[in-house]
């Protein structure tokens, strides 16, 4: 089972937090033990040690030898407690150093998670933005982007008294590929078709994927129908180019309908409708046919 990088970072962060909590508890416990040892030393040293020292100075008093013995024992006990306190302080210092190191690791993990989260958020925003204007499978612009671009191209052509050609293309033969080889093979076919169409397009042309097997090309400043017809022929040739591997083991073709602004329609919706109707006329004529006008239906 493969663990995702996000899960690994989250697990590392939680482990660092748990270790930091444990070491912090150890630091507190060690500090308390050191304070208790210091208090114990003070209890041993004051006031009895001073009293015993005073008694020792009065050497003439009876039991001075016994008092000196007790004094030596108490001094030894104080020294032992001091040694214990020193070791405990050293332990606290080591644990505090470990605590600081864990705090640095925890801060680094938190910073890495923050950066990763920001990168993921930015990637998701880019993906969402890309999906809203481009087809996820082929990478071509989608219908929304194509329609907006066509609107701009027609508005520009209207101002400049220019022309815009639209080719509506439907791929033939994809159903047979799906039936015999499955949907994945059809997807692979369409990706390759999109690549070949894109390589055949001229600079300034826009290719888009409008549906399952439907593509469209918009070309600004198209001079006449003959130019568009040659462009359609070049696209069809790309599907069965002898120098390239066959797209599938079944025949693949394209029905292409062509509409022309402003002759066939005067707005983007009208041009798209005219090209679509022309494509259906081409489909009725058979595989790999081209129809030039919406009136061909």
C-alpha positions as CSV (number, residue, x, y, z in Angstrom):
1,X,0.0,0.0,0.0
2,X,1.5,3.3,-1.1
3,X,1.3,6.2,1.4
4,X,0.7,9.6,0.0
5,X,3.2,12.4,0.7
6,X,0.6,14.4,2.5
7,X,-0.1,11.5,4.9
8,X,3.6,11.1,5.6
9,X,4.1,14.7,6.4
10,X,1.0,14.8,8.6
11,X,2.2,11.7,10.4
12,X,5.6,13.2,10.9
13,X,4.1,16.4,12.3
14,X,1.9,14.5,14.8
15,X,4.9,12.4,15.9
16,X,6.9,15.5,16.4
17,X,4.1,17.1,18.5
18,X,3.8,13.9,20.6
19,X,7.6,13.7,21.1
20,X,7.6,17.4,22.0
21,X,4.9,16.9,24.6
22,X,6.7,13.9,26.1
23,X,10.1,15.7,26.3
24,X,8.3,18.8,27.8
25,X,6.8,16.6,30.5
26,X,10.2,15.1,31.2
27,X,11.8,18.6,31.4
28,X,9.1,19.7,33.9
29,X,9.6,16.6,36.0
30,X,13.4,16.9,35.9
31,X,13.1,20.6,36.9
32,X,10.8,19.7,39.8
33,X,13.2,17.0,41.0
34,X,16.1,19.5,40.9
35,X,14.1,22.0,42.9
36,X,13.2,19.3,45.5
37,X,16.8,18.3,45.8
38,X,17.8,21.9,46.4
39,X,15.2,22.3,49.0
40,X,16.4,19.0,50.6
41,X,19.9,20.4,50.7
42,X,18.7,23.6,52.4
43,X,16.8,21.5,54.9
44,X,19.9,19.5,55.8
45,X,22.2,22.5,56.0
46,X,20.0,24.9,57.8
47,X,19.8,25.4,60.7
48,X,21.2,22.2,62.2
49,X,24.6,22.4,60.5
50,X,25.2,25.8,61.8
51,X,24.1,24.7,65.3
52,X,26.4,21.7,65.1
53,X,29.3,23.9,64.0
54,X,28.6,26.2,67.0
55,X,28.5,23.2,69.3
56,X,31.8,22.0,67.9
57,X,33.4,25.4,68.6
58,X,32.4,25.0,72.2
59,X,34.7,22.0,72.5
60,X,34.5,22.1,76.3
61,X,30.9,21.0,76.2
62,X,30.2,17.3,76.9
63,X,29.4,15.1,73.8
64,X,31.5,17.3,71.5
65,X,32.9,14.2,69.7
66,X,29.5,12.8,69.0
67,X,28.3,16.2,67.7
68,X,31.3,16.3,65.3
69,X,30.4,12.8,64.0
70,X,26.9,13.9,63.4
71,X,28.2,17.0,61.7
72,X,30.5,15.0,59.3
73,X,27.5,12.6,58.5
74,X,25.3,15.6,57.7
75,X,28.0,17.2,55.6
76,X,28.4,14.0,53.7
77,X,24.6,13.8,53.2
78,X,24.6,17.4,52.0
79,X,27.4,16.6,49.5
80,X,25.5,13.5,48.3
81,X,22.4,15.6,47.8
82,X,24.4,18.2,45.9
83,X,25.8,15.5,43.6
84,X,22.3,14.2,43.0
85,X,21.1,17.7,42.3
86,X,24.0,18.3,39.9
87,X,23.2,15.1,38.0
88,X,19.5,16.1,37.9
89,X,20.4,19.5,36.6
90,X,22.6,18.0,33.9
91,X,19.7,15.7,33.0
92,X,17.3,18.7,32.8
93,X,19.8,20.5,30.6
94,X,20.1,17.5,28.2
95,X,16.3,17.2,28.1
96,X,15.9,20.9,27.5
97,X,18.4,20.7,24.6
98,X,16.3,17.8,23.2
99,X,13.2,19.9,23.7
100,X,14.7,22.8,21.8
101,X,15.8,20.4,18.9
102,X,12.3,19.0,18.8
103,X,10.8,22.5,18.7
104,X,13.0,23.3,15.7
105,X,11.9,20.0,14.0
106,X,8.3,20.8,14.7
107,X,8.6,24.3,13.4
108,X,10.3,22.9,10.2
109,X,7.4,20.4,9.8
110,X,4.8,23.1,10.3
111,X,6.5,25.3,7.7
112,X,6.8,22.4,5.2
113,X,3.1,21.6,5.7
114,X,2.2,25.2,5.2
115,X,4.2,25.5,2.0
116,X,2.8,22.2,0.8
117,X,-0.7,23.3,1.6
118,X,-0.2,26.5,-0.3
119,X,1.2,24.7,-3.3
120,X,-1.7,22.2,-3.3
121,X,-4.2,25.1,-3.1
122,X,-2.5,26.9,-6.0
123,X,-2.4,23.7,-8.1
124,X,-6.1,23.1,-7.4
125,X,-6.9,26.7,-8.4
126,X,-5.0,26.2,-11.6
127,X,-6.6,22.9,-12.3
128,X,-10.1,24.3,-11.7
129,X,-9.3,27.3,-13.9
130,X,-7.9,25.0,-16.6
131,X,-10.9,22.7,-16.4
132,X,-13.3,25.6,-16.9
133,X,-11.7,26.6,-20.2
134,X,-10.0,23.4,-21.5
135,X,-10.8,19.8,-22.1
136,X,-9.1,17.7,-19.5
137,X,-8.4,14.7,-21.8
138,X,-7.0,16.4,-24.9
139,X,-5.9,19.7,-23.5
140,X,-7.7,21.6,-26.2
141,X,-9.9,24.6,-25.4
142,X,-13.5,23.5,-24.6
143,X,-16.8,24.9,-26.0
144,X,-16.9,27.7,-23.5
145,X,-13.5,29.0,-24.5
146,X,-14.2,28.5,-28.2
147,X,-17.4,30.4,-28.1
148,X,-15.9,33.4,-26.3
149,X,-12.9,33.4,-28.7
150,X,-15.2,33.2,-31.7
151,X,-17.2,36.1,-30.4
152,X,-14.1,38.2,-30.2
153,X,-12.9,37.1,-33.6
154,X,-16.3,37.9,-35.2
155,X,-16.4,41.3,-33.5
156,X,-12.9,42.1,-34.8
157,X,-13.8,40.9,-38.3
158,X,-17.0,43.0,-38.3
159,X,-15.0,46.1,-37.5
160,X,-12.3,45.4,-40.1
161,X,-14.8,44.1,-42.7
162,X,-13.0,40.7,-42.5
163,X,-14.1,37.1,-42.5
164,X,-14.0,34.2,-40.1
165,X,-14.3,30.6,-41.0
166,X,-15.6,27.8,-38.7
167,X,-15.1,24.1,-39.3
168,X,-17.3,21.7,-37.3
169,X,-15.7,18.3,-37.3
170,X,-17.2,15.0,-36.2
171,X,-14.9,11.9,-36.0
172,X,-16.3,8.8,-37.7
173,X,-15.3,5.3,-36.5
174,X,-14.9,5.9,-32.8
175,X,-18.0,3.8,-32.0
176,X,-16.4,0.7,-33.5
177,X,-13.1,1.3,-31.6
178,X,-15.1,1.6,-28.4
179,X,-17.1,-1.6,-29.1
180,X,-14.1,-3.7,-29.9
181,X,-11.4,-2.2,-27.6
182,X,-13.2,-0.3,-24.9
183,X,-13.5,3.3,-23.9
184,X,-9.8,3.7,-23.0
185,X,-8.8,2.9,-26.6
186,X,-11.4,5.5,-27.8
187,X,-9.9,8.1,-25.4
188,X,-6.4,7.3,-26.7
189,X,-7.7,7.7,-30.3
190,X,-9.2,11.1,-29.6
191,X,-6.1,12.3,-27.9
192,X,-4.1,11.4,-31.0
193,X,-6.7,13.0,-33.3
194,X,-6.5,16.2,-31.3
195,X,-2.7,16.1,-31.5
196,X,-2.7,15.7,-35.3
197,X,-5.4,18.3,-35.8
198,X,-3.3,20.8,-33.7
199,X,-0.2,20.1,-35.8
200,X,-2.2,20.7,-39.0
201,X,-3.6,24.0,-37.8
202,X,-2.2,27.3,-39.0
203,X,-0.8,30.0,-36.7
204,X,-3.8,32.1,-35.4
205,X,-6.3,29.2,-35.8
206,X,-8.1,27.9,-32.7
207,X,-8.9,24.2,-32.3
208,X,-11.4,23.1,-29.6
209,X,-13.1,19.9,-28.5
210,X,-16.9,20.5,-28.3
211,X,-18.1,17.0,-27.4
212,X,-17.3,13.3,-27.3
213,X,-16.2,13.1,-31.0
214,X,-16.9,16.7,-32.0
215,X,-14.1,19.2,-32.7
216,X,-14.2,22.7,-34.1
217,X,-11.7,25.0,-35.7
218,X,-12.1,28.8,-36.1
219,X,-9.8,30.6,-38.5
220,X,-9.8,34.4,-38.6
221,X,-9.1,36.3,-41.8
222,X,-10.2,33.4,-44.0
223,X,-10.1,34.7,-47.6
224,X,-12.7,32.4,-49.2
225,X,-14.3,29.0,-49.2
226,X,-11.6,27.5,-51.3
227,X,-9.1,28.3,-48.5
228,X,-11.3,26.7,-46.0
229,X,-11.8,23.7,-48.2
230,X,-8.1,23.1,-48.5
231,X,-7.8,23.4,-44.7
232,X,-10.5,20.8,-44.2
233,X,-8.7,18.5,-46.7
234,X,-5.5,18.9,-44.7
235,X,-7.3,17.9,-41.5
236,X,-8.8,14.8,-43.1
237,X,-5.4,13.8,-44.5
238,X,-4.0,13.9,-41.0
239,X,-6.3,11.2,-39.9
240,X,-4.9,8.7,-42.5
241,X,-1.4,10.1,-43.1
242,X,0.6,7.2,-44.6
243,X,3.8,8.4,-42.8
244,X,2.1,8.1,-39.4
245,X,0.9,5.0,-37.5
246,X,-2.8,4.1,-38.2
247,X,-5.1,5.6,-35.6
248,X,-7.0,2.3,-35.2
249,X,-7.5,-1.1,-36.8
250,X,-10.8,0.2,-38.1
251,X,-11.3,3.1,-40.6
252,X,-11.3,6.5,-39.0
253,X,-12.7,9.5,-40.9
254,X,-14.2,12.9,-40.3
255,X,-17.4,14.7,-41.5
256,X,-16.6,18.4,-41.7
257,X,-19.1,21.2,-42.0
258,X,-17.9,24.7,-42.9
259,X,-19.6,28.1,-42.2
260,X,-18.4,31.5,-43.2
261,X,-18.9,34.9,-41.5
262,X,-20.6,37.0,-42.6
263,X,-22.0,35.1,-45.6
264,X,-23.7,32.2,-43.6
265,X,-24.5,34.1,-40.3
266,X,-23.8,37.3,-38.6
267,X,-23.2,36.2,-35.0
268,X,-21.3,33.4,-33.2
269,X,-24.4,31.3,-32.4
270,X,-25.5,31.5,-36.0
271,X,-22.1,30.6,-37.4
272,X,-21.9,27.6,-35.0
273,X,-25.4,26.5,-36.0
274,X,-24.6,26.8,-39.7
275,X,-21.4,24.8,-39.4
276,X,-23.2,22.1,-37.3
277,X,-25.9,21.7,-39.9
278,X,-23.3,21.6,-42.7
279,X,-21.5,18.8,-40.8
280,X,-24.7,16.8,-40.6
281,X,-25.0,17.2,-44.4
282,X,-21.5,16.0,-44.8
283,X,-22.2,13.0,-42.6
284,X,-25.2,12.1,-44.7
285,X,-23.0,12.1,-47.8
286,X,-20.7,9.5,-46.3
287,X,-17.4,9.2,-44.5
288,X,-14.8,11.9,-45.1
289,X,-17.1,14.4,-46.8
290,X,-17.2,18.2,-46.5
291,X,-20.2,20.4,-46.7
292,X,-19.7,24.2,-47.2
293,X,-23.0,25.8,-46.2
294,X,-25.8,25.4,-43.7
295,X,-28.1,25.5,-46.8
296,X,-26.6,22.2,-47.9
297,X,-28.9,20.5,-45.4
